[in-house]
Amino acid sequence: MKGANSGGRSANRRVSKVDGPRLNGTRNHHDDRRSKCTLVTGGAGFIGSNVADRLLRQGRNVIVYDNLSRRGVSANLEWLASNHSSRLRVETGDIRDTARLNSVAAHVDEVFHFAAQVAVTTSFENPREDFEINVGGTLNLLEALRMQLQPPRLVFTSTNKVYGSLADLRVYPNGTRYQPVSSPPMFGIDEGRQLEFHSPYACSKGAADQYVLDYARYKRLPAVVFRMSCIYGPRQRGTEDQGWIAHFIDRAINGQPLTIYGDGKQVRDVLFVTDLVDALLLAQERMSELSGEAFNIGGGVDNTLSLLELLSAIHELYGSSPPIRAGEWRAGDQKYYVSDIRKFRLYTQWSPRVGVRQGVTELYRWLRGHGARSDASGAADLADTLGTREHPS
């Protein structure tokens, strides 16, 4: 599950902690503030707050639109406000609130859309709400943007779950991980892979993915889709259902048990959040060339990790592992998923710069400084352990 941002219900009210571009509900297409303002839906979440921070540091005015329903987002918002009070405006609202969304969207020239229901398990428990947030909310935003004389540029974050369980990809266990028997994936899974949805979450994100591409093709809305693999880094509060690297490290630091679903040999490519922010901003900058395209975005073949490999690193760090509970395989879980990132690299020359070792070190230190318990040398020890696993056989 990707993109840790909220889209569920909350009171629809404006948060006036900070100053910023004034919203008056009108649609003034000649307002010069519009050319300098970015809307970040789900902007108080993990990815959204990192994107907002980068934009604010670059001098952009930013509107964060979030219902503040997820754990940790209030702290992210306070962090943004404490560092960027003059250019930040916060709108507390639901992505399903059409009137509020229309009002906010009328004052921006670019949009990053992260607001979503992000957990596969939750989508099984409440598929209707999952649909209403991920599909209905995205459609609300698309309509709000296309109605403008000059529609704002949109980058939407989809998920690798749109490719299904990859059951036809033959893999074999190789020590602590699964390896593909044959091609693809010398370079990983590319965008030519057939879409196949194996959960309500995949259905809703996949439908939204296709709506965005359709609006780019036929409604002339400048838009790009990122189908993301595992993203990690500071400001992430991982859970059992989303953000597994942060979740594993946090549970280990605090001595809490972990549940491993399946055999733990599942492999993912992992991408540090600052590298993702670089890619997201590049997509906006190169929109005239990229509009209507979908890109697989992740760490690629040079940045991969299995669950067992992360657990092994935690064991070497602490001398013992936290209690492990075994769980059944989850529906649609992929034994091996690594993004082929060559398409986006071809268009933009983007490549991940932060390796697994450096990235995990930074995330560990951030978690330790925000409520997790550890000794001072832990991050470096964990980094050293992971450094031997960046290119496993």
N, C-alpha and C positions, 0 to 999 in steps of 0.2 A: 504494500500500500504506500502510495506516494503523496507528497504534498501535504504537510501537516497543517491544515487550515480549516477553519470552521465555517459551516453554512447552515447550521440548524437554527431552531427558534430562539428568540429572545425578545425583550422589549425593544421596540423600534424608537430609539431616542438618540439625540445627538450628544456626544461627549464633548464638552467644551473645556477640557483641560489645557488645550493648546490652541494657538492661533494659526491661521493659514488662509488660503484663498476662501473668500466668503462665498457661501452657497445661498442663493435666493430662490431657487426653483425655476428660474427663467432660463431660456436657451438663447444666449447672446453669442452668436457665432463670430462676432467681431471683437469679443473680449480678449485682450492680449494676454491675460492670465492663462487662458486655455492652452496656449502653445507651450506653456511651461509646467503643466500639471499632469501628474501620473496618478491613475487610480489603481490601487492594489487591493483586490478582493481577497479576503482571508489574510489581510496584511498584518495581523497580530500573531499569526502562526509562525512556525519554525522557518519555512522558506520565505513567506511573505515579509516577516520582520527583517530578515537579512537583505532582501531586495530593497525594501523601503530604506533601510539604513544606508545602503550603497548610493541610492538615488539622492537621498538627502545630503549626503556628504559631497555629492557632485553639484549641489546647488539647485536641484529640482524641488518644486513644490509637490507634496505627496498627500493624497487622500487615502487613508486606511479605512476600508469598509469591512467590518467584522462584527460578529455577534458575541464575541468573547466567551464562547461556550466551552472551549477546550482548556485542559489543564495547562497552566504556564503562560497562557496568552496575555493575561493581565500584567504579568511581570515583563513580558516582551514589550508591551505597550508603554509601560512606565519607563523602560530603558530607552525606547525611541523618543519619548517626550522629554526625558532628562537631557538628551543629547542634541535634539533638533526641534526645540519648541517653536521657533519662528517660521518654519516651513512645513510643519506637519499639521494636518487636520484629520480628526478621527470622526467617523460616522459609525455609530453602533446600529446595525441593521441586518436584516435577513436577506439573503440572496433571492428569496422568493417574494420579497416585497417590491412589486413592479414599480409602484409610484415613487418610492424612495430611490430605487436604483436609477430610474429615468432621470430624476433630479440631479443625482450625483454625477452620472455619466455625461451630462450636458456640459460639464465644466472641465473636461480633460481631453488631451490629445493622444494619450496612449494608456493601455490597460494591461495589467498582468492579472490573470484570473486563476486564483488558487483556492477560493472558497469551495469547499466540498465536504461530503461525507466520505471519510477516507479508509474505513475499516471493512474488510471483507466479511468478518463475523457479524458486524452490525447490519450489513446489507442482507444477510440471511434472516436476521431477527426482525427487521423492519424494512422489507424491500420497497414498500410504497414511499416511505420517507426518503430512502436512498435515491429513488427515482426522482422525487419532487425536488430534492436539493441538487443532485448532479445533472439531471437532464433539464428539469423545469427551470432551475436557477440559471443554468447556462443559456437556455433559450431566452429567458428574460433579459440577460445581459446582451446577447446578440441583437435582439430587437431594439434595445435601448441605444445601441451603437449605430445600427444601420439606418435609423431614422434621422440621423444628423446629416447636415449638408456635406460635411467633411468627416466621415466616420473615423473615430480614433483607431489606431493600430492596436491589435490584440495578440497577446501570446497566452495560449492556454496550455496547462499542464495535464496531460493524460497519463497513462500508466502502461507498463509492460504487460499487465494482466489482459490487455486486449488481444494478446496472441495465444491465450489459453494455456493449457497445461503442457503444451509441446510434447504430447504423448508420442508423436512419430519420431522425435529426436532420440536416437539410440544413445544411451549413456551406459557407462559401467563404473562400479565403485573402484576408486584408486586411492587407497589409504583413507584419508580424512575427507575426501570429496568425490563427487561424480565428475567424470570426464566424458566428452562426446566420443563416440566410436569413429565417426567420420564427419565430413563436412555437412552443413556449414561448420562447426563454427570455428574455423581458423580465425575469423575476425568477429564472430558473434552473430547474433540474430539481426537481420537487416529489415528495412521497412517494406520489402517485397513480401514478407511473410504474410500468409493469409490471416485475417482477423478471425478469432474464435473465442467466444465469451463463455466462461465456465463458472460464473457467480453473478448474483445481482449487481455487485459492485462493478465487475467487468462490463456487464451490460450497460449500466448507467454511464460509466466513464467512456465506454466505447461509443455509445450513442452520442454523447456530448462531443467527443472527438470528431465524429462524422458530421455533426451539425456545424461545427466550426469550419471544417474544410468545405462543406457545402456552401456556407455563407461567403466564404472567400471566393469560391468559384462563380456563384450565380448572383450573389447580392453585392458583389464588388466591395466586400468588407476586407480590409487588409489584415490577415490573420495567419498565425503559425501555430502548429501543434507540436508539443514535446511529449513523446512517450517515454516516461522516465523510469529508470531502474532505481536502485536503492540510494537515497541521498542521506547524508549524515553530516553532523557538525554542531558547533555551538548554537545554543538556543533551542535545541531539540530535546523534548521530553518524551522519550520513547515509551511505548507500551507493548503489551504482548501482541497487539494487532497491527502496530505501525511503528516504524523506527527501531528495527531490531538491534542494531549496533548500540545505540544509546541505551536501549532497554537492558541488554545483556550487561553492559558495563555498570549501569546504575544499580542493577540488582546485585551484582557481584560486590561492588563497593559497600553496599549496605547489608550484605550477608543474607539476602533474601533468596528464596528458591526460584529456579527457572524451570519452565516447561519447554521441552523440545518436542515439537510435532514432527513426526516422521523419524528418520534415522540421523538427522543432523548433518548429512553430507551434501545437502542442497547448496548450490553455488550461485552467488550473485556477483555482478560487478557493482562496485560502490563508488560513489562520486561525492567528493567533499563539497560543502555548500557554496564556498566561495567560487569554485570552478563552475558550478551551476549558475550562479549569479552572472558570471562573465558571459556564459552562453545565452542567458535570457536577455541581457542587455544588447548583445550582438544581434540577436534575432530582431529586436526593435530597430536597431541602427540599419540593418540590411533588409528591412521589410519589403522594399520594392522588388528585391530579387527573390525573397523567400516566401512571399505570401502564397497561401494555398498548399504549402508543403507540410508533411509530417516528418519528424526527425526522432530517431531513437537516441536518447541521451542518457549516458551513464559513465562509469569509469572506464569501460572498454576492457579489452583482454589483458591490459597491463595492471588492472586494479580489481582483483577478484578475491573473494573470501567465502569460506563455508562456515556454517554454524559451529561445527566441531573445531575448526581452526581458531575461531575467536574464543571458544571455551578453553582450548589448550593454552592460549596466550594468557587467559585469566588465571588458569591453574598455575602456570609458571610464575605469574606475578605474586600470587598470594600463598603459594605452597599447597593450596587445596582449592577445590572447586566448591561453589555453592551447591546446595542440594539440587539435584536434577530430577525432574519428573518427566516421565515419558508420556507422550500423547499420540493419538492416531494421526495419520496423514490428513491434512486439511484438503477439502475439495478444491481442485484446480491448482494445487501447489506445483510449482515447476521444480524439477530436480536440478535443472541447469538453465540459467538464463544469464547471458552476457550480451550486452548491447554492442552491435556493430555501429560505431560512431563515425564511420568514414564519410557518410553523406554530409553531415553538418560540417565536418572538417573540410571537405572539398569546397563548400560554399564560403566558409568564413575563416579557415585556417585555425580554428579553435581546437585545443587539446587540453585534457586535464593536466594541471600542473602540480597538484597536491597528491602524493602517493599515500598508500594505506598507512604506512608507518607514521608519517607526519600528521595525517588527518586524525588518526585515532589518538595520537598524543594530545592534539589540541582539544578534541572532544572530551577526553579523559580529564584534562585539567579544568575544562569548563564545568563539567559535572561535579568534580571535586570541590570547586569553588562555589557551587550553587546547591549545597545541601547534601552532597554525597560524602561519605567518610573514606579516608585513605591516608597512607603515609606519603611523605613529600616526594619520595623517589618513584612512586608507582607509575606515573605517566611515562617516564623514560624507560623503565623496565618493560612495560607493556609494549612500547614502541620498538624496543630492541627485539622482543619476541616476535612481533608481527613483521618486522623487517625481513625475516627469513622466509616469509610466506607470501611475498608479493608476486612471485612467479613460481608457484608450486607446479610440480610435474603431474 
